[in-house]
Amino acid sequence: MKLFNYLALRVAILACLSVVPVIAQHHHDGLHHWEVPSRDPDRIMLTFHGDPATSRAVTWRTDTNITQAVAQIAEATVNSGFADDAVTIAAKTEPFDLGLYKSNASLIVHYHSVVFEGLKPDMLYAYRVGDGNDYWSEWIQFRTAKPDYAPTQFVYFGDAQNDVLAHWSRVIRMAYQTAPDASFVVHAGDLINTAHRDQEWAEWYKAGGFIHSQWTAIPVVGNHEFSSIEKGEARKLSIQWRPQFTLPVEKDLDPKLHETVYTVDYQDVRIIALNSNDLLEEQTEYLEKQLKNCTAKWKIITCHHSVFSPAKGRDFQFARENWKPLLDKYGVDLVLNGHDHTYARGHVPIRTTDSENDGDLGTIYVTSVSGPKQYEIDAEQMKAYATQGYRLDKSAEQTQFFQVITIENNTLTYVAYTTLGEEYDRALITKDFSTGKKTLRHKAE
């Protein structure tokens, strides 16, 4: 009898336990645990919003149980005492329906955002996000920019796009290992492959982990950040883009371009992010305005589509005809592109000497790829660009890259690394700030 009662009790307990997963997985069927929102903050993203010397923006996600969220920030100290002096800031909370795109789970999540303002320049800060009570992120550090010209280092990625968790993770992690003190990172479009698919965004966040919350991001929209929600509908910007990135809004531009076209001034370096998918004529006016009024020592442009497309079947003719003349006129130093899933670095105008140490330089153009999807270079097309003053200096196929750009004194040093952490390409721009004249070297002296 005792054995029977024991077996009956065990069966009853197992039956109860078997129900628990079904209840816990409500609306979560088929999702990995790192896709499922909870009360704990996830997908924490640091972006620029306002003067980088005195402000930052942070965005994160929870489930709908968190209706009122906060961020805390304090000047970092050598021990945990800074937490006692942390300032608490109420977050803006935005409900977001993943189910707007039918391939996503039918979930409502909450995105929260805070803009830290009134910060001290060149100060190391620690921040965390949460509900203000029981559910917090870890404390995360970042340093504000100096108010004036100073050494600057940042990282740039071409397309991650495909198999992001499997094959991009090692790239961003090697980049962090190579340049851990980088101040910010440029993602030059096609961060994922299917614009609205939340599993791919989850992979992108998991691949970068804490790096996304520590390196301030300059995300650029690519063509794969646009897709129709329903078959037959017009292509739309990823439904996740604006909720998950708190970016500057250029109010003079068409609302369709808001948070996809913006300018960041970091320590006398101007970075202009463009949307090479839509409303290109309007952006031409914006680009000239941002360059004409620019007094920064260095000018950098980033957009997804390559101005000098190295891949077969690609041609961004509009940019060469309408944007390049402005880059020439206003002395833009560097253009960072993606899209073509190859590597190519070239410059305009053609050097007037064969010496490695002399050059007459206008703008360096780079196309790169960080993900596993790779194309072939069209060698004949690259040669044809010579009529527009372009010379190809270095190229590669079937290789995943990341790039580290370092600016110090009158020199900009550009280095491309493979995902193995090995240096593949190097270029140094030396500029006379009084005249704007630049020279190009391909090897360190």
Long-range contacts (C-beta under 8 A, 24 or more apart in sequence): 27-105, 27-106, 27-107, 28-105, 28-107, 29-105, 30-105, 31-105, 31-199, 32-199, 32-202, 34-202, 34-206, 35-105, 35-198, 35-199, 35-202, 37-61, 37-62, 37-63, 37-107, 37-109, 37-110, 38-62, 38-63, 39-63, 39-65, 39-66, 39-131, 39-134, 39-135, 40-130, 40-135, 40-136, 40-137, 41-69, 41-112, 41-129, 41-130, 41-135, 41-136, 41-137, 42-205, 43-201, 43-202, 43-205, 43-212, 43-244, 44-129, 44-137, 44-140, 44-212, 44-213, 45-205, 45-212, 45-213, 45-217, 45-244, 45-245, 45-246, 46-140, 46-142, 46-212, 46-213, 46-214, 46-215, 46-216, 46-217, 47-216, 47-217, 47-218, 47-219, 47-245, 47-246, 47-247, 48-184, 48-216, 48-218, 48-247, 48-248, 48-264, 48-266, 49-115, 49-246, 49-247, 49-248, 50-115, 50-117, 50-248, 51-145, 51-265, 52-144, 52-145, 52-216, 52-264, 52-265, 52-266, 52-267, 53-119, 53-121, 53-122, 53-144, 53-145, 53-146, 53-147, 53-267, 54-117, 54-118, 54-119, 54-120, 54-121, 54-144, 55-115, 55-116, 55-117, 55-118, 55-119, 56-115, 56-116, 56-119, 56-125, 56-142, 56-144, 56-216, 57-113, 57-114, 57-115, 57-116, 57-246, 57-247, 58-113, 58-114, 58-116, 58-127, 58-129, 58-213, 58-246, 59-111, 59-112, 59-113, 59-243, 59-244, 59-245, 59-246, 60-111, 60-112, 60-113, 60-129, 60-137, 61-109, 61-110, 61-111, 61-112, 61-244, 62-109, 62-110, 62-112, 62-131, 62-135, 63-109, 63-110, 64-95, 64-108, 64-109, 64-110, 66-93, 66-110, 66-112, 66-131, 66-135, 67-93, 67-110, 68-93, 68-131, 68-132, 69-93, 69-110, 69-112, 69-129, 69-130, 69-131, 69-132, 70-114, 70-129, 70-130, 70-131, 70-132, 71-114, 71-116, 71-127, 71-128, 71-129, 72-127, 72-128, 72-129, 73-116, 73-119, 73-125, 73-126, 73-127, 74-125, 74-126, 74-127, 75-120, 75-123, 75-124, 75-125, 75-126, 76-124, 76-125, 76-126, 76-141, 82-126, 83-126, 83-139, 86-126, 88-132, 89-114, 89-116, 90-114, 91-129, 94-243, 96-239, 96-240, 96-243, 98-198, 100-196, 100-229, 100-239, 101-196, 101-197, 101-198, 101-229, 101-239, 102-230, 103-194, 103-196, 103-197, 104-196, 104-197, 104-198, 104-199, 105-198, 111-243, 111-244, 113-246, 115-246, 119-144, 120-144, 121-145, 121-146, 121-147, 122-146, 122-147, 122-150, 137-213, 138-210, 140-210, 140-213, 140-214, 141-214, 142-214, 142-216, 143-183, 145-183, 145-266, 145-267, 146-267, 148-267, 148-268, 149-267, 149-268, 149-297, 150-267, 150-268, 151-406, 151-407, 151-408, 152-183, 152-266, 152-267, 152-269, 152-406, 152-407, 152-408, 153-179, 153-181, 153-182, 153-183, 153-404, 153-405, 153-406, 153-407, 154-182, 154-183, 154-184, 154-185, 154-186, 154-404, 154-405, 155-179, 155-182, 155-184, 155-185, 155-186, 155-215, 155-402, 155-403, 155-404, 155-405, 156-185, 156-186, 156-188, 156-302, 156-336, 156-366, 156-368, 156-402, 156-403, 156-404, 156-405, 157-185, 157-186, 157-187, 157-188, 157-338, 157-368, 157-370, 157-402, 157-403, 158-188, 158-337, 158-338, 158-339, 158-341, 158-343, 158-367, 158-368, 158-369, 158-370, 158-371, 158-401, 159-188, 159-189, 159-190, 159-191, 159-222, 159-224, 159-338, 159-339, 159-341, 159-369, 159-370, 159-371, 159-373, 160-187, 160-190, 160-191, 160-192, 160-204, 160-207, 160-370, 160-371, 161-190, 161-191, 161-192, 161-193, 161-222, 161-224, 161-371, 161-373, 162-193, 162-371, 162-372, 162-373, 163-371, 163-372, 164-191, 164-192, 164-200, 164-203, 164-204, 164-207, 164-371, 165-203, 165-204, 165-206, 165-207, 166-372, 167-371, 167-372, 167-400, 168-204, 168-207, 168-370, 168-371, 168-372, 168-400, 169-206, 169-207, 169-208, 170-419, 171-370, 171-371, 171-400, 171-401, 171-402, 171-419, 172-207, 172-208, 172-211, 172-370, 172-402, 173-211, 174-402, 174-417, 174-419, 174-420, 174-421, 175-402, 175-404, 175-417, 176-211, 176-215, 177-421, 178-402, 178-404, 178-417, 178-421, 179-404, 182-215, 182-404, 183-215, 183-216, 183-266, 184-215, 184-216, 184-217, 184-218, 184-264, 184-266, 185-215, 185-216, 185-217, 185-218, 186-218, 186-220, 186-271, 186-302, 186-336, 187-217, 187-218, 187-219, 187-220, 188-220, 188-222, 188-302, 188-303, 188-304, 188-336, 188-337, 188-338, 188-368, 189-220, 189-221, 189-222, 189-223, 189-224, 189-225, 189-276, 189-303, 189-304, 189-305, 189-338, 189-339, 190-222, 190-223, 190-224, 190-225, 190-304, 190-338, 190-339, 190-371, 191-219, 191-222, 191-224, 191-225, 192-224, 192-225, 192-238, 193-224, 194-224, 194-227, 195-224, 195-225, 195-226, 195-227, 195-236, 195-237, 195-238, 195-239, 196-227, 196-229, 196-238, 196-239, 196-240, 198-240, 201-238, 201-240, 201-244, 217-245, 218-264, 218-271, 218-273, 218-302, 219-245, 219-247, 220-260, 220-273, 220-274, 220-275, 220-302, 220-303, 220-304, 220-338, 221-260, 221-275, 221-277, 221-304, 222-277, 222-304, 222-305, 222-338, 222-339, 223-277, 223-304, 223-305, 223-339, 225-277, 226-277, 250-286, 252-286, 253-282, 253-283, 253-286, 254-279, 254-282, 257-282, 257-283, 261-286, 263-290, 265-296, 268-296, 268-297, 268-298, 269-296, 269-297, 269-298, 269-299, 269-300, 269-407, 270-294, 270-296, 270-298, 270-299, 270-300, 271-300, 271-301, 271-302, 272-299, 272-300, 272-301, 272-302, 273-302, 273-303, 274-301, 274-302, 274-303, 275-303, 276-303, 276-304, 276-305, 276-316, 276-319, 277-304, 277-305, 280-318, 280-319, 280-322, 281-322, 284-322, 284-323, 284-326, 287-323, 287-326, 288-326, 288-330, 291-326, 291-327, 291-329, 291-330, 291-332, 292-330, 294-330, 297-431, 297-433, 298-333, 298-334, 298-407, 298-412, 298-431, 299-330, 299-331, 299-332, 299-333, 299-334, 300-332, 300-333, 300-334, 300-335, 300-336, 301-327, 301-332, 301-334, 301-335, 301-336, 302-335, 302-336, 302-337, 303-335, 303-337, 304-337, 304-338, 304-339, 305-337, 305-338, 305-339, 306-337, 306-338, 306-339, 306-340, 306-344, 306-365, 306-367, 307-335, 307-337, 307-365, 308-344, 308-346, 308-365, 308-367, 308-382, 308-385, 308-390, 309-339, 309-340, 309-367, 309-378, 309-381, 310-340, 310-342, 310-343, 310-344, 310-367, 310-377, 310-378, 310-381, 310-382, 310-392, 310-395, 311-339, 311-340, 311-341, 311-342, 311-375, 311-376, 311-377, 311-378, 312-375, 312-376, 312-377, 312-378, 312-381, 313-378, 314-339, 314-340, 314-378, 315-381, 320-388, 324-348, 324-388, 327-362, 327-363, 328-362, 328-363, 331-362, 331-436, 332-363, 333-363, 333-364, 333-412, 333-429, 333-431, 333-438, 334-363, 334-364, 334-366, 334-405, 334-412, 334-414, 334-429, 335-363, 335-364, 335-365, 335-366, 336-366, 336-368, 336-403, 337-365, 337-366, 337-367, 337-368, 338-367, 338-368, 338-369, 339-367, 340-367, 340-369, 340-375, 341-369, 341-371, 341-373, 341-374, 341-375, 342-367, 342-369, 342-374, 342-375, 342-376, 342-377, 342-395, 342-396, 342-397, 343-367, 343-368, 343-369, 343-394, 343-395, 343-396, 343-397, 343-399, 343-401, 343-416, 343-424, 343-425, 344-377, 344-382, 344-392, 344-394, 344-395, 344-396, 345-392, 345-393, 345-394, 345-395, 345-414, 345-416, 345-425, 345-427, 346-382, 346-385, 346-390, 346-391, 346-392, 346-393, 347-390, 347-391, 347-393, 347-440, 348-388, 348-389, 348-390, 348-391, 349-389, 350-386, 350-389, 350-390, 350-391, 351-391, 351-440, 356-441, 356-442, 356-443, 357-439, 357-441, 357-445, 358-439, 359-438, 359-439, 359-440, 359-441, 360-439, 361-429, 361-438, 361-439, 361-440, 362-389, 362-438, 364-414, 364-427, 364-429, 364-440, 365-390, 366-403, 366-414, 366-416, 368-401, 368-402, 368-403, 368-416, 369-399, 369-400, 369-401, 370-400, 370-401, 370-402, 370-419, 371-400, 372-400, 374-398, 374-399, 393-427, 393-442, 394-424, 394-425, 394-442, 396-424, 396-425, 399-424, 413-444
